[in-house]
Amino acid sequence: MRLGTSDLEVSRLCLGGNAFGWTADEATSFDVLDRFVAAGGTFVDTADMYGTSASGAVGGESERIIGRWLRSRGNRDEVVIATKVGALPGLDNLRAETIRTAVDDSLRRLGTDHIDLYYAHVDDRGTPLLETLTAFDELVRSGKVRHVAASNYSADRLRAAVDLSRREGLTAYVALQAEYNLVQRRGYEEHLASAVAETGLTCLPYVALARGFLTGKYRPGGPAVVSARADRASVHLDGNGPAVLAAVEEVARARRTTMPAVALAWLAAQPTVAAPLAGARTPGQLLDLLPFLSLELGADEVALLDEASAWTPPHD
């Protein structure tokens, strides 16, 4: 599928690389990447701040692992690589100097001469938008980056950035990464969805499985789950979380597929969404994601999930 207005052809699922060098060692990460590509996956997401090196330094290890995997498999031209700048300690801003330094560091760790999609990881209101966007434009013109995108931007800042780029003739963002899933709809749908649509961008939702909650392993009255994200996932046991789980499970059983695949397919059915992101720290977790690559929900199934996960817009 084509990613928004870019020329990037990507798989329906974007494999998140957050676990690589954190909860997944290199051998396991290679296994996950191999299985993802073998199943038809072509889109891998990481960031300069992901992973911890053997020396204990924060950041960089996910990119290093992906870079070593790309070199060992000789498949760089077959995989779309996305990474990010602006949140790594010491390079945690979007000043021009930071962007220039960070992109060269990422290129070196990834072992490549270009990044397909380069994100502003978090908005930096302390740096003029024009400085940031000009620096990104320079990277595209130099060939180091093919396209740029935003992550964790508010609706007003996203509109302002895209408008400024187009007005000044600079390379504009083509996509937005935002937290969006069946149990966290309001944050995206209330303001961001319209901004994405109006600017002609597309959304790549992260935390698409609500930190594992939508896999079904967190249940009311169920056994405690030990994981790096258990505390943040289990908060969804309150509110409409159990009803959402029940609806996801109903569709999964009827389709004879996995709950993660259903939750991702619901996202893919949303009008402003392109490829949802989901990570896997083990091959087993990846196997639960892969059915999504070919799963499209019917209108009645989308409606069932919509109803279970609905939120009430505020009154003016």
C-alpha positions in Angstrom: 0.0 0.0 0.0 1.1 3.6 -0.7 1.8 5.6 2.5 -0.3 8.8 2.2 1.0 11.2 -0.4 4.5 9.8 -0.3 6.1 7.4 -2.8 6.7 4.8 0.0 5.1 1.4 -0.6 4.6 -0.3 2.8 3.0 -3.3 4.3 -0.3 -3.0 6.1 1.5 -3.6 9.4 4.4 -1.6 10.6 6.6 -3.6 13.0 7.7 -1.5 16.0 11.3 -1.9 17.0 11.0 -0.6 20.6 11.6 -4.0 22.1 14.9 -4.6 20.2 17.7 -4.1 22.6 15.3 -3.7 25.5 13.1 -6.7 26.1 14.4 -8.7 23.1 18.1 -9.5 22.6 19.7 -9.5 19.2 19.1 -13.1 18.3 15.4 -12.9 19.1 15.1 -9.6 17.3 16.6 -11.1 14.2 14.2 -14.0 14.4 11.2 -11.6 14.7 12.4 -9.5 11.8 13.0 -12.6 9.6 9.5 -13.9 10.3 7.9 -10.6 9.7 9.6 -10.2 6.3 8.9 -13.8 5.4 5.2 -13.1 6.0 5.2 -10.1 3.7 6.1 -7.3 6.1 8.2 -4.5 4.7 7.8 -1.6 7.1 9.9 -1.3 10.3 9.8 1.5 12.8 12.5 2.5 15.4 13.9 5.6 17.1 17.3 6.8 18.2 16.2 6.5 21.8 15.2 2.9 21.7 17.3 0.2 23.3 20.2 0.1 25.7 23.7 -0.8 24.6 25.9 -3.4 26.3 27.8 -0.5 28.0 24.5 0.7 29.5 24.1 3.7 27.3 20.5 4.7 26.7 19.4 4.6 23.1 20.8 3.5 19.8 20.7 -0.2 20.3 17.4 -0.8 18.4 18.9 1.0 15.4 22.2 -1.0 15.7 20.3 -4.3 15.8 18.2 -3.4 12.8 21.3 -2.2 10.9 23.2 -5.5 11.6 20.1 -7.4 10.5 19.8 -5.4 7.2 23.5 -6.0 6.5 23.4 -9.7 7.3 20.3 -10.3 5.1 21.3 -7.9 2.3 17.7 -6.6 2.0 18.0 -2.9 2.6 16.1 -2.0 -0.6 13.2 -4.3 0.3 12.5 -2.8 3.7 11.1 0.7 4.5 12.9 2.0 7.6 11.5 4.7 9.8 13.3 6.3 12.7 13.0 9.4 14.9 14.8 12.4 16.3 14.2 14.6 19.3 13.8 12.4 22.4 17.2 10.9 23.0 18.8 12.3 26.1 21.4 14.9 25.0 19.6 15.3 21.6 16.2 15.9 23.0 15.1 18.9 20.9 14.4 19.8 17.3 17.1 22.4 16.7 18.8 22.3 13.3 22.2 21.3 14.8 20.5 18.5 16.8 18.8 17.2 13.7 22.0 17.2 11.6 23.9 15.4 14.3 21.2 12.9 15.1 20.5 11.9 11.5 24.2 11.1 10.9 24.2 9.0 14.1 21.2 7.1 13.0 22.5 6.5 9.5 25.7 5.1 11.0 23.9 2.8 13.4 21.5 1.6 10.7 24.4 1.1 8.3 22.6 2.8 5.4 22.9 5.9 3.3 19.3 7.0 3.7 16.3 6.8 6.0 12.9 6.3 4.3 10.8 8.1 6.9 12.3 10.4 9.5 10.0 11.6 12.4 10.1 14.5 14.8 9.7 12.2 17.8 8.0 14.8 20.0 7.1 18.4 19.3 9.6 21.0 20.5 7.8 24.3 21.2 11.1 25.9 22.3 12.5 25.8 18.8 11.0 27.8 15.9 9.0 25.6 13.5 10.8 27.2 10.6 14.2 26.1 12.0 13.1 22.5 12.4 11.3 22.3 9.0 14.2 23.9 7.2 16.6 21.4 8.7 14.3 18.5 7.7 14.1 20.0 4.2 17.9 20.0 3.9 18.0 16.3 4.8 15.6 15.4 2.0 17.4 17.6 -0.5 20.7 16.0 0.5 19.3 12.5 0.0 19.8 11.4 3.6 16.0 11.2 4.2 13.2 10.4 1.7 10.3 11.8 3.7 9.6 13.4 7.0 6.8 13.0 9.5 5.6 14.1 12.9 4.9 12.2 16.1 3.2 13.4 19.3 2.1 16.7 17.8 -1.1 18.5 18.8 -3.7 19.3 16.1 -2.8 23.0 16.0 0.9 22.4 15.8 0.5 19.8 13.1 -1.6 22.2 11.0 0.9 25.0 11.6 3.9 22.9 10.6 2.3 21.6 7.4 1.0 25.1 6.4 4.4 26.7 7.1 6.2 24.0 5.0 3.9 24.5 2.1 4.0 28.2 2.3 7.8 28.3 2.4 8.3 25.6 -0.3 9.8 23.2 2.2 9.4 19.4 2.4 6.2 18.9 4.4 5.3 16.1 6.8 3.5 13.2 5.2 2.3 11.4 8.2 1.5 11.6 12.0 2.3 9.0 14.6 -0.3 9.3 17.4 -1.5 7.1 20.3 -4.7 5.5 19.1 -6.4 2.2 19.8 -9.8 0.8 20.7 -9.7 1.8 24.3 -8.0 5.2 23.7 -10.0 6.8 21.0 -10.8 10.3 22.3 -7.3 11.6 22.3 -7.0 11.1 18.5 -10.6 11.3 17.3 -11.5 14.6 19.1 -9.1 16.9 17.4 -6.2 15.1 15.6 -8.3 13.1 13.1 -9.7 16.2 11.5 -6.3 17.8 11.4 -4.8 14.8 9.7 -7.6 14.8 7.1 -7.5 18.5 6.5 -3.8 18.5 5.9 -3.9 15.5 3.6 -1.7 13.4 5.9 -2.2 9.9 7.2 -2.0 8.4 10.7 0.2 5.6 11.8 -1.2 4.7 15.2 1.2 3.6 17.9 0.3 1.7 21.1 -2.2 0.1 18.8 -2.8 -2.8 21.2 -2.9 -0.6 24.3 0.4 -1.9 25.6 -0.9 -5.5 25.3 -4.3 -5.0 26.8 -6.1 -5.8 23.5 -4.3 -9.1 23.2 -6.6 -10.4 25.9 -4.0 -11.3 28.4 -5.3 -8.8 30.9 -8.7 -9.8 32.3 -11.0 -8.7 35.1 -10.3 -11.0 38.0 -7.6 -12.8 36.0 -4.1 -13.6 37.1 -1.5 -10.8 37.4 0.6 -10.3 34.3 4.3 -9.7 34.7 5.6 -7.5 32.0 7.4 -4.1 31.4 4.0 -2.5 30.5 1.6 -4.3 32.8 0.8 -1.4 35.0 -0.1 0.9 32.1 -2.0 -1.9 30.3 -4.1 -3.0 33.3 -5.6 0.5 33.8 -8.0 -0.4 30.9 -9.7 -3.0 33.1 -11.8 0.0 34.3 -14.4 1.7 32.2 -15.4 0.1 28.9 -12.2 -2.0 28.7 -13.9 -5.3 29.5 -16.7 -4.6 27.0 -14.1 -3.8 24.3 -12.3 -7.1 25.1 -15.5 -9.0 24.8 -16.3 -7.5 21.4 -12.8 -8.1 20.1 -12.9 -11.7 21.2 -16.3 -12.2 19.7 -15.1 -11.1 16.3 -11.8 -13.1 16.6 -13.7 -16.3 17.4 -16.1 -15.8 14.5 -13.2 -15.1 12.1 -11.0 -17.8 13.7 -8.2 -15.3 14.1 -6.4 -13.6 16.9 -7.5 -10.7 19.1 -4.5 -8.5 18.1 -5.3 -9.0 14.4 -8.9 -7.8 15.0 -7.9 -4.8 17.1 -5.4 -3.8 14.3 -8.0 -4.4 11.6 -10.4 -2.0 13.4 -7.7 0.7 13.3 -7.0 0.0 9.6 -10.7 0.6 8.9 -10.6 4.1 10.2 -10.6 6.7 7.4 -7.4 8.6 8.4 -5.3 5.5 9.3 -2.6 3.9 7.2 -0.5 1.2 8.8 -0.8 0.6 12.5 2.3 0.0 14.5 2.8 -3.0 16.8 5.9 -4.5 18.3 6.8 -8.1 19.2 9.4 -9.1 21.7 9.1 -12.8 20.8 8.3 -14.8 17.6 5.1 -16.0 19.4 3.9 -12.5 19.8 4.6 -11.8 16.2 2.5 -14.8 15.1 -0.5 -13.2 16.8 0.0 -10.0 14.7 0.6 -11.6 11.3 -3.1 -12.5 10.5 -3.8 -8.8 10.4 -1.8 -8.6 7.1 -4.8 -10.1 5.3 -7.7 -9.4 7.6 -10.3 -6.8 6.6 -13.4 -6.4 8.8 -16.9 -6.2 7.5 -19.1 -3.1 8.3 -21.1 -5.0 10.9 -17.9 -6.1 12.7 -16.6 -2.5 12.7 -19.9 -1.3 14.1 -19.8 -3.8 16.9 -16.3 -2.7 17.9 -17.3 1.0 17.5 -20.2 0.5 19.9 -18.2 -1.2 22.6 -15.5 1.4 22.5 -17.5 4.5 22.0 -16.8 7.7 23.9 -19.0 10.7 24.3 -18.0 14.0 22.7 -18.1 17.0 25.0 -21.0 19.5 24.6 -20.2 23.0 23.4 
